[in-house]
């Protein structure tokens, strides 16, 4: 559960969102949301609030809109109006996302190197045993620097909220996550383990 997340000590690792100097803050309006999706958004916001991952915020120079995308759950075949069989994705639910494109355009890019999967697999080849550990809600383990939290503000039908922990959608999040994993496991990486984002 999200409420089980302990998180990483901010002294050890945190996400900073440094901006390019020529960009000014952008406040985007809430997008029209299909009323059928309101309940999905409400449940997600309540879940994040209960877990302490977001907080209400009333005044932020950066505001990004919320967006819902369908979760695809395989394929089926249906007949169209011409009685032809057409493959179609099944929608099994909705994923709530924040559209951080304007913030990402203004963000100074982090060029921390991400590992190449083929090189990682070459290093792992020949071992007798393999074990996979999946980071539990990995991004949400990493705190956002307090002075950068307001930049993650999003708007939805239930108010405006900012993240305390790193959400998906920020352009430098993969680099922050990889840097954090390498700092934690520095003495084991490339010897007895590898860290990667899937």
N, C-alpha and C positions, 0 to 999 in steps of 0.2 A: 504494500500500500504506500501511497505517497507520504502519508503521515509517519512512516517508518524511516524516512530519509534523515540521516544524521548530518550529512554534508561534510565538506572538507574545511579545515581551519583556514579562515581568510588570510592568516599570516603566512600560510604555506602556498596557497594558490587562490587567485581570484580573477574574474574577467573584467578587463578594462575596455572601455569603448572610446578610444581616442578619435577626435574628429579632425578632418582637414580644415585649415583655417578659412578657406574661401567659401565654405558652406554655412548657411544660417539655418537655425532650427525650423522644422516644418511641423505644423499642427494640421493633421488630416481629419476630415469629418468622418463620422461613423457612416458606413455603407448601409444601404437598405438590406435588411436580412429577411429572408423568407420566414413568415411567422411559424412555420412548422419546425424551423431550426432553432427558434428562441430557447426551447427547453434544453436542447443540446448545449448551447452556450451557457445557459444558467447553471447547469450541472457542472460543467467544466470550471467555471469561475468559482462556484462554491467549493469544489474539490481543491482547487489551488489555494483559495483563501484558508480553508480548514487545515491544509498542510503547511501554511505559513510561507508559501512560495511567492505569493503576490500580496500587495496591500493596496487599499484605496488611495488615490492621489487626486487632488483637485486642481493643481496648478503645475503644469509641466510645459517646457518649451518644445518638447517632442511628443507627438501623439500619433500613433499608427493605428490603422483600422484592423478589426478582426475579420477573419474570413473562414468559411467552413468548406472543406473538400470531402468528397465521398471516399470512404475506405472501400477498396475493391477486394472482393472475396472470391475470385475465380471467374470462370466463364460459363455461360450457358448459350443455347441457341434458341432464337425466337423467330417467328414468321413476321415479315413486314407486310405493308399494305398490298404489295404485289405477290404475296404468298411465297416469297423467297426466304430461305433460312439465313439468318444473319447472326454471327457470333456477337455476344454482348457481355460486358462486365457486370457482375452482380455487385450491388452496393450493400455492404453489411453494416454500415454505420457511417458516422461522420467524424472527421478529424478537425479540431479547432486549431487554426493557425493565426499568426499575426503577420500582417504584410509589412515587413521592415524594409522594403525596397528603398524608400527615401532615406532612412537612417543609414542603410548600408552604402548608398551612394556617397554619403558625407563622411563615412568612416575611413580612417587611415588603415590601409590593409596590413594585416599581420602576415609576414612571409615565412612563418615557422614551417619547416618541411614536414610533410606527411609521408609516412612510409609507403614504398611501392610494394604491393602485394606479392609480386613474383619474387622479388629479392627476399622478402620475409619468408616465403615458403621454401626458398633455397636454403636459408639458414636453418630452418626447422627440419629439413629433410634428413632422414637417417636416424632420427631419434626413435627409441623403443616405445615410449609412452607419450601421449598427448592429452592435455586437459584444457578445456575452454571455460574461462570465467567471464560471465557477462556482467558488465557494470550495471547495477540496478539503477535505472533512471539516471544514467551517467551525467548528462548535462545538468540536471537538477542537483547534483552533488556539489557543483562549483558555485560559490557565491559571486555575486556581482559587486564590484567596488561600490560602496555607498554613494559616492559622488556621480556614478554613472547609472544608477538605478532609474532615475527619472527619464532617461533616454529610452527605456524599454516600455514606457507608458503606452497602453492600448485603450481604445474606446470600444464599447459594446453597448447593447441596449440596457445594461445594468450598471453603467458607470464607467469611470476610467480607473485603471489599475496599473501598477508597475511591478516588475519582477524583482525579487531579492536574490533569486538564483538564476543561472544562465538558461534561457529558453532556446528552443530551436529557432532558426531563421536569422540569427545574427551572423553576418559574414565571417567574423573572426572566431566564432565558437569552435569549429573543428581544430584550429591551431591552439586555442586555449586548452581544450580538452587533451590534445596530444601532449602539449608541454607539461600539463599537470600529471598525466600518467607517466611520462618520462622522468619527472622529478621524483615521483613516488617510488618507481621501480628502477631507478637509474643503475643500480648495481646488478640487476638481473637481465635487463634488455640486451638483446643480441647474444646472450650467453645461455640462459635457461628459459627465457620467455620473450614474447613479443607483445606489443600493444598496438592495436589498430582500431579504426572506426569503420563499422560496416554500414 
